Structure formats: C-alpha cells, structure tokens
Amino acid sequence: MTELTSIGCAYTASKHGLLGVTRNTAAAYAKQGIRCNAVIPGGMATNIGSAMAQGVNQSGYGLMSKLMALDPGMVDVDKIGKMCVWMSSDDASFLTGAEITADNGFTSA
C-alpha cells in the first residue's frame, strides 16, 4: 500500500460504513416516522488543522495539506448547524436515508 492509501484507509472505510448504517436505519424506521440522514461536510473551521500541525497526526496533516491544495474553502460550522436543524424539521419530513454533501464543491472537482 502507498502512504496515501494506508493513511486514510480506516477513515474512509468508517465513512462508507456510516453511509450503510444510515440507509439501513432509514429503511428500518421509516414506517415509524423516524428519519436518519448523513451529513458529509468538507473541511470545517475547527481546531483539527492546528492540532495536526502541532504533531498530533503528522501523516494525516500531510495528506490533508495535499488534498486542500484544491482550496475549496472551509465549510462554515454555523451553516452546517442550520442545515441540520432544517433536516430535523417538519419541512424536511420527506428526507430519509439521504447523504447530504456540504463541502463547497470539493468532491465535484
């Protein structure tokens, strides 16, 4: 395995697993009116970048730096929160088993 694939393998597998759990939960509880959706944000303005830069995870920081070279911009934490509130409201009652990608178009590049 190359360095890039080994660094993110467990992280990527866990993300894909969560999408399966989201779909399964949505299907299992839809008739009871219980919804389950996944929010997939891009880079967010939190302290993770500075923690990685300070040596918490040097290999992860290196990978993050390479990926962020595309510079999609950080996702606003407050906007993600507002989206989650909307997703939990009756206005989004039609939404279950969905995967909402909120990454400033990063995965579109």
Residue pairs with C-beta under 8 A, 6 or more apart in sequence:
1 9
3 59
4 63
4 66
7 59
7 60
7 62
7 63
8 63
15 40
18 38
19 38
19 99
22 36
22 37
22 38
22 97
22 99
23 97
25 36
26 35
26 36
26 37
26 96
26 97
26 98
27 97
29 35
29 36
30 96
30 97
35 92
35 93
35 95
35 96
36 96
36 97
37 87
37 95
37 96
37 97
37 98
37 99
37 100
38 98
38 99
38 100
39 80
39 83
39 84
39 87
39 100
39 102
40 99
40 100
40 101
40 102
40 103
41 75
41 80
41 102
41 103
42 72
42 74
42 75
42 102
42 103
42 104
42 106
42 107
43 49
43 64
43 68
43 72
43 74
43 75
43 103
43 106
44 74
44 75
44 76
44 77
44 80
45 74
45 75
45 76
45 77
46 77
49 61
49 64
51 57
52 58
52 60
52 61
52 64
53 61
70 106
70 109
72 103
72 104
72 105
72 106
72 109
73 104
74 104
75 102
75 103
75 104
79 102
80 102
83 100
83 102
86 92
87 95
87 100
101 107
